[in-house]
Amino acid sequence: MAKYMLLIYGDPAQWDAMSPEQSKAHDASHVAFTAAAGPRVIGGEQLESTPAATALRMNPAGEILISDGPFVETKETVGGYYIVDASDLDEVIALASQLPEVKAQHSGVEIRPLVEHG
């Protein structure tokens, strides 16, 4: 088994514009995903919006710079993630295909294998 991170990207304006019914259906889709994936989901959370982010990087003088927001300005931001344990990429693709962000025009899911150390 290998671990994979599913990064959920989307346009925050689209998420914020959802009606209460759309939000409820969206949340239900995530509940259905975690139920279908069962114990293969070993972690995951929704993230606060990008204005709550803090970015760190070093300047040429070796000082750490702290800034509000993400590293880059982009229309799509990371809205949440799951960590899943799966036998191979095909299994992860089948699982991730159930997420509502895959089916929406304004969002998507990136699958990244985790590096196992030791």
N, C-alpha and C positions, 0 to 999 in steps of 0.2 A: 504494500500500500504506500501511496505517496500523498503528501499534503499539498493542497492548492489553495490559493487565495482568489476569491471572486471579488473583484473591485467593481462596485456599482457606480457608474457615471451617469450624470444627467444634467439637465438644465434646471437649476433651482427655481427659476421663474415658473417653469411648467409645473414643478411639484407644488409650489406655493399656490398656483392658480387652480388646483384640483378642488372640485366641489366636495362637500362632506361625503356624498355617496361615492365619488371616485376615490377619495382617500380610504374609505372603508373597504372598497373592493381591492384597492392596491395592497392594503395591509393584510387582507384575507389571502391574497395571492402569496405573500411572504409566509404566512402561517402554513399554507398548503405546501409550499416549497420545503419548509423545515420538516413538516410531517412526512413528506415523500422521501426526503433524504435521510430522515431518521438519525441514527447514531453517526452517520458519515459527517454531519455538521458538528464540528468541534469548537466552533466559536463564530461570533458575528455580532455586529451592532450597527445601528443607524448612527451616522455622524452628525454633529451640529453643523450648521451652514458655514460657508467659508469665512464670513466676517468674524467668527469665533476662533479661527485658526491663528496660530502663531508660528512664524517661520524663523529658523536659525540658519545662518551661514557665516562663513569667515570672510573678512575683507583681506585685501593684500597685505595689510599691516599685521595680520594674525589676530585681530580682534573679532570677537563674535558679535555679529549684528543681529538684533532681534527686531522683527517687523510684524505688523498685524497682517493677517491674511495668508494665503498660500504663496508658494514660491513664484508661480506664474499666474498671469491673468488669463482666464479662459472662459468660454461660455459654459462648457460642461465642467462639473466639479465632482469629486468623489463624495457620494452621499451615504455610503455604507459598504459593508464587506461581510463576507462569510469565509471561514476557513473550513475546508472539507477534506476528508480522508477518502481517497478513491483508488481503485486499482490501476487506472490509466486515464489519459486525457479524454478518450471517448466517453468514459463514464461521467467525467466532470462536465463535458459538453452536454450530455443528455440531462444531467441534473440542472445545470445553469440555464438551459433552454426553457425551463419552467418559470423562470423569474419574469415578473411583469416588465422589467426594464428592457428585456431583450425584444419584446413585442412592441414597445412604444417608439415612436419616431424621434423622440427627443432624448433618448437615453440608450445605454448599452451596458454590457458586462465584459470586463477584461479578466481573463483567466491567467494566473501566474503560478507556476510551480514554486514551492518554498524550498530553499536550500536546507538540506539536512546536514548538520555538522556533527562529526564524531561518529 
